[in-house]
Amino acid sequence: MALKNLKSTIFHGKRFAYALIIAIACLCLTFNFSWAATEAKHYTDLQFPPLSEVKLPKYERYVLKNGMVVYLMEDHQLPLVSGSVIIRTGDRWEPSSQVGLSGLTGVVMRTGGTKEHSPDQINQILEQRAAGVETAIGGTSGGASFSTLSEDLDTVFGLFAEVIREPAFAQDKLDLAKTQQRGAIARRNDKPDSIASREFRKLIYGEESPYARTVEYATLNNISRKDLLGFYQKYFHPNNMILGIVGDFDSQKMKSLIQSKFGDWEKNPQFSQPSLPQVSQAKSNGVFFVNQPQLTQSSILIGHLGGKFNSADYPALDVLNGVLNGFGGRLFNEVRSRQGLAYSVYGFWSPRYDYPGVFVAGGQTRSDATVQFVKAIQGEIQRIQAQPISSQELAFAKESTLNSFVFNFQDPAQTLSRLMRYEYYGYPADFLFRYRRAVEATTVADVQRVARKYLQPDKLVTLIVGNQKDINPPLTQLSAQVTPIDVTIPTPPQPQAKS
């Protein structure tokens, strides 16, 4: 029997080898090798067809009697349905003494089960159907989402509605979430990039700003299950939500399902949109340093307060980003390629929807090149203000920007999410198309005008996270005053002994 199996194996092996030889021979006979004799072209010589016109998929928007806004977008390519809801909330509205409250609320909404189903029951139902239901609350909004096979839509959408309307906020799941958050606090200085990002926000917005403050052991200890319930009850109302669903469904049946799960949820007529926190730049300029003796390179961030997406100059600023960034951009060519100061370097205008973002530049460099790296970036900022860019740079930046535009519409779910986001922040539904037309119309003069207007070298805040001993020349070559930043994690408060 063993000999027979061996012969069979050899026989099939020979058949496979013969078949492979024949396939390669056919390929050689039919393949056109003329391209190999052609000299490779430079990337700037490559020709691409013009971008096709992007069109929004068909969708429907309507409003339930209780004020919930609904978007429906059918897509029958796959037997899948997904949906999400945006809630007007966020950690920018949590009390300063309870930083972390909104994030815990978003986590335990899902992990803590509902009034009808325990956490284990929800997990089992979803796992059996390869489905998902998730919740989270971030800086400027809250959200919940689901994904499922079309055949399981009724069941999964029912759980999705339960999690939103009837979260149980189980105490043991809150305790677990707080333990995990304490672990995150303990590890937050492990990565220099994380330190730089966190401390840079504090320098720009201020330590007590909702856009920069951090969760601490003390603020976690101030949060109870009652606080989660109070935060939830303040913001979770149908007239404070936008629901969007995309996928393989019939719109009329979907409307009936939505009505059955959300239609009887009473609106809160007393609810009003919370006012936005005020924003101003905390540090007007300066050089700041976080000493991390274990590092062999410096992580650097340079920038100042920025603006919003709805600025009329945003399209030109985005073209400016294209001139500075990426392969072929000025920072890449000068700081990385010509001077060899860094593997990664960047600089861009980064707006936000309803509060000022930042202009930020930076990257990582070896310790002994830290000062030279900072000066190189400062030099490029000044150069783009002082001298008009070339027509070739403009064409390259506009083409890069417009080519990336099409990736905003890779699938219907992405498009629907963008429509919901625009409504949430009060932007017109065709905002992205207006942006595209403005990019196409941007000129050399426009780029220099916005560079001069919005980039402010005298307000640049420079933050370095690195090894002070190895930084040579010293940071005093950048500024006579270098302000140290202490990132020591506050000691967890000791539990009080019971009397």
N, C-alpha and C positions, 0 to 999 in steps of 0.2 A: 504493500500500500504506500509506504514511504517513497519507494522508487517511482511508482506511478505518479505521485504528487510532484516529485522532483522533475520528471519528464514534462509534465503539464506546465510547470512553472517556466522551464527552459523554452518550451514551445511558444507560450504566450509572450515571453520576453523577446524572442526573435521576431515574432509578428509585430510587436510594438516598435522594435528597432528598424525593421524594414519600412514600416509606415512612416516613421519619423524621417528616414533618409529620403523617401519619395516626396514628402511634404516640403522638405528643404530644397530639393531639386526643383520642384515646381515653383517655389518662391523665387529662386534664383533666375529662372527662365522668364518670369513675369515682372520682376521688380525693376523699377527704373532707377538706375544708379547715377543718372546725370546730375542729380542734386549735389552729389559728393564732390563733383568737379567744380561746383560753383563756389566762388569765394564767399565766406560768411559775411553777412551784412551787419553793420552797426545797428544797435537797437533804434537809433533815431531815424534810420532809413526805412524801417518797416512801415508798410502801408496797411491800414485797417479800414474796413468799410464804415460808413457813417452809422451812428447809433440809430436804431429804430425808435419810433415814437412809442413811449410807454403809455399804456392805457390801464385805468383801474378796472378790475373785475367788477361785474355787476353785483351790487349789494343793496340791502334795504335797511333803512333806519326808521324806527318808530319809538314811541314812548308809552309805557304802561300808565294806567290811571294813577298809580301811586308815585309816579315821577321817575321810575327807572328807565333809563335810555337803553335801547336794544339795537344792536347791529347784527344782521344776518347776511352771510355770504356762502352760497352753495358752491361746493367743489366736489365733483363726483369722480375724480381720477382714482381715488383709493377709498376703500370702505372704512374711513376714519372720520371722527368728529372731534374737534377740540374747541375749547372756549375759555374765556377769561373775563374777569370783572375787575374794574378799577374803582377803588374807593378813595374819596377825597379825605385823606388823613396822612400821617407821616410822623417820623420822629422829630421833625422840626416843631411840632406842637405838643410834645411831651414836657412835663415839668423838668426844670434843670436839676432838681433834687432826685429825679427818677429817670435819669438817662438810661435807656435800655428797655423802658416800659413798652414802647410800641413794637420793638423787635420781638420781645417775648410774647406779646399778644398775637402777633402774626404767626409765630411758631406753634404756640400751644393751641391756637384755634384748630389746627390740623391734628397735632399729636395727641391732644387731650380728648378726642372723641366728641360725640354729640349727645343730646338728651336721649336719643333712641338707639344709638350704636356706640359700643365701647371702642377704644382705639384698636384693639386686636380684631374686632369684628370688621371695622372699616378696612383695615389692612388686608384681611383675608378676602373680603369681597373683591377688592381691587386687584389683588395679586392673582386671583383665579381668572380674572378677565384681562390680564395684562394692561390694566387701566391705571390712571393716576389722578389724584386730586391733591393740590398743593396750595398753601397760603403763605403770605409773607407781607411784611410792612417795612418799607424802606424810608429814605429821607423825605421824599415829597409825595408819596402815594402808598396806598395799600393795594394788595391784589390777591386774587384767588384764581386758580386755573384747573381745568380738567382735560383729559384726553382718553379716548375710548374707541373701540370698534363700533361701527354703526349699529350692529345688532344688540349691543349692550348699552345703548344711549340712555334709555329710560332709567335703568338701574343706576348708572354712574352719575347721570345728571341729578338724580334724586339725592344721592349722597353729597354731591357738590352743593346743592341748595341747602341741605341739612347743615353742613359745615359752616356755611355763611350765616344761616339764620339761627341755628340752635347749638352753638359750640358749648361744650360742658366745662372747658378749662380745668381738667382734672389736676388736683393738687400735686400728685406724684409726677406728672409730666412737667409741671411748672418747676418743681424742684430739680428735675433732670436738666431742663433747659438752663436753669441758673447755674448749675454745676458746670455744664458745657461752656457757658459764657465766662465763668471764672477761669476755666482752662485757657480760653482764648486771651483773656487779659494777661495771664501768666506768660503766654508765649508771644506777646505782641512786639517784643523787641528782638525777636529771633532773626528777622529779615531787615536788612538796611533799607531796602526800597519801601517797606511798610512804615518804618520809622519816618523816612523822608516825607512820604505822602501825608501821614497823619500830622506831623509837626508843621509842614508847609501850610496845610489848611488853617491851622491855628494862627500862623503868622499873617495870613491873608484876611481871614474872617474874624479872628479873635477867639481866645480859648473858650469863652462862654457863649459863642455864637452857636445856634442850632446846626449850622453847617460845618462845625469843626469840633464840637465837644465830643468826649469819648466816654464810653461806659467804664465805670470804676467799681471796685468791690463795694464801696459805700453806697453808690446809687442802686446797685443790685439789691443790697440789703433793705432798701426802702420800698421794695416792690413786693406786693402781696397778690394773692388771687383776686381779692376784692378790687385792687387797682386795675387788673386786667379786665375785669367785668365792667368797671366804670369807663375805661378807655374804649372798649368795644361799644358799649351802649351810647357813647357820645357821638360816634362817627358812623356806625353801621346802620344806615337807613336806606330804603330803596330810592329815595329822592336825592341820594348822595352817591349814586353808583352808575357806572356804564358797563353794560354786559355785551359781549361780542361772541358770536359763535360762527365757526367756519367748518365746512366739510360736507360729508355725504349724508344729507338729510333733505327732507321735503319741508319747505318753509312753512306751509300751513300747519303741518303736524308739529313742527318745532315751536310755532307760536302757541299752540294749544298746550304743549308741555311746559313752556315758560310760564304761561298763565296759571297752570295748575300748581306750579312750585313757588312762584313769586307773586302772583296776582293778588293774593289775599294778605300780603304783607303791608301793613298800614304805613303810610308815609309819616314823617315827623314834620308837621307844619312849622314848628319852632326852630328847626335847624337852619343855620345860616353859615355860609362859608367862612372859615376862620381867616383872619387877616394874616398877611405874610410878614415874617420877621424882617426888620430893617437890616440893611447890609451896607457896610462901609469898610474900607481897607484898614485893618488894625495897625500894621506896621508900615509906615510910609516908605521905608527903604531899609538898607542895612545888610550886614553879613552875619549869619547865624551858624552855629556849629554844634553838632552832636558828636562827642568823642566816643568812638568804638574801637578800642585798642586791638581787637582781634582781626580787624579788617585789613585787607591788602589793596583795596581800591576805595574810591570815594563815590558815593551816590549824591548827585547834585540836582537841585531844583532851583530855577530862577524865574521870577514872574511877578505879576501884580494883578489886581482885580480886573475882571473883564466885563462882558456884557451878555445880552440875551440873543436868542435865535431871531426874534422878531425885529431886530435892528435892520433898517434899510441897507446898511453896509455889510451885513453878514455874508452875502454871496461873494463880495470882493475880498473880505477877510478870509473866506475859505480858499479862494484862489491864492491869496498870500500864503496860506498854509501850504499849498502845493508848491510854491516857489521855495519855501524853506525846507520842506520835509521830504522823506522818502528817497529811493534810489534816483539820483539825478538832481536832488534838491541841494540848495546851497550848504546847509549844515552838513549833510552827508559828504558832499564833495570837498568842502573846506576842512571841517573839523575831523572827520573820520579818514577820508582818503588822502588829502594833501598833507595835513599835519600829523595824522596817525595818532590822534589823542583818545579815540574811543571806538568801540565796536558799535555801540548804539548811541545816537544823539538825535534830539528832536526839539521842535519848537512850534507851538501852534496856539491859535486863538480858540479857546474852548468855551463856548457860551452855554447857557442853561435856558430852560423854557420860561421860567417866571421869576428868576432871581439872577444876579450877575454871576457869571462863571469866572474863569481866570484866563490870562495869557500865561503860559508856562513853557519853559524850555529846560533842557537838562539832559541827563544821561549818566553813564558810569565811566570813570577813567581811573588809571592807576594813581596811586597816592601822590607820587612825585610830579604828576602832570595836572594836579587839581587847579592850581592858579591859572596855568596856561589855558586849560579847558574853559574856565569861566570867562577869561578875557576873550577867547576866540568867539564864544557865543555872543558876548556883549558887542564885539566888533561886527558880527553879522547883522545884529539888530540895528546898529547905527548905519551900516552900509545900505540896508534895504530902505532906510528912511532918506538917506542922502542922495542916492543915485537911482534913477529909473531902471527898472528891470529891462532886460532885452525882450524883443518880440518873440525870440525862440523860447525864453523862459515862460513868457505869458502863455504861448501856445501849449507848451508842455504841461503847465500847471492846470490850464483849463481842460485839456484833454484828460488828464488824470482825474480831475474832479468830476467831469461828466461821465467818464467811464465807470467810476464808482457809483454814480447815481443809479444805474440800472440794478445794482444789488439791493436797493431798497424795495425791490418788487420781485424777489426770487420766488416767492410762493404767496398764495392768497392769505395765509395766516399772518405773514409779516405785513402785508398791505393793510389788513384789517386792524392789526395792532397799532399801526401808525395813524389810521383814521381816528381810532379811539383816543389815542394820546393827544392828537390835535384838538379834539373836542374837550378833553379834560383840561388842557391848559388854555383854551380859548383861542386857538389858532384856526384859520380858515382851512377847509378840507383840501383845497388846492395849493396849500402853502408850498409843498415840495415842487410843484410845477412852476410856481412863481419863482422859486429859488433857482430852478434850472434855467429859466429864461434870463434871469439876472446874471447868472454865471456866464452864459453865452455872450452877454452884452458887455462884460467887464473888459476894460482897457488897461494899457500900461499906466496911464495917468491915474486911473481908479486905484490900482494897487499901491502906488506911491502915496496917494492921498490918504488912504486908510492906514497905511504904515505910519505916516506922520501924525495922524490924528489919534490913533488908538494905542500904539506902542509907546510906552513912557519910560525911557531909560532912567530918568531921575527917580522913579518910583519902584524900581526893581528890588525885590527882596531875594536875597541869595541864601540858600540853605545847603550846607554840606554835612553829610554823615560820613565820617571817615576816621582814620587813625592819625591823631594829631602828631605823633612822633615822626611819622613817615611823610607828612606833607611838607615838601620843601621845593621851592621857596614857601615861606609861611603865609598864612591867610592875611596877615597884616599888609601884604602887598595889594590886596583888594580893598582894604579899609583899615584905617587906624584903630577902629573899634570893632572887634569881633565878639559877638555876644554868645556865650555858651548856653546851651539848652540842656536841662537835666531831664532825662527820660526815665528816671527811677520809678518803678511801679509802686504805688502806695501799698503799704502792708495791709493785708486784710484785717479788718477790725475783729478783735476777740469777742466771742459770744459772752454775754453777761451771765454770771452765775445766778442760778435760781435761789431765791431766799426761802 
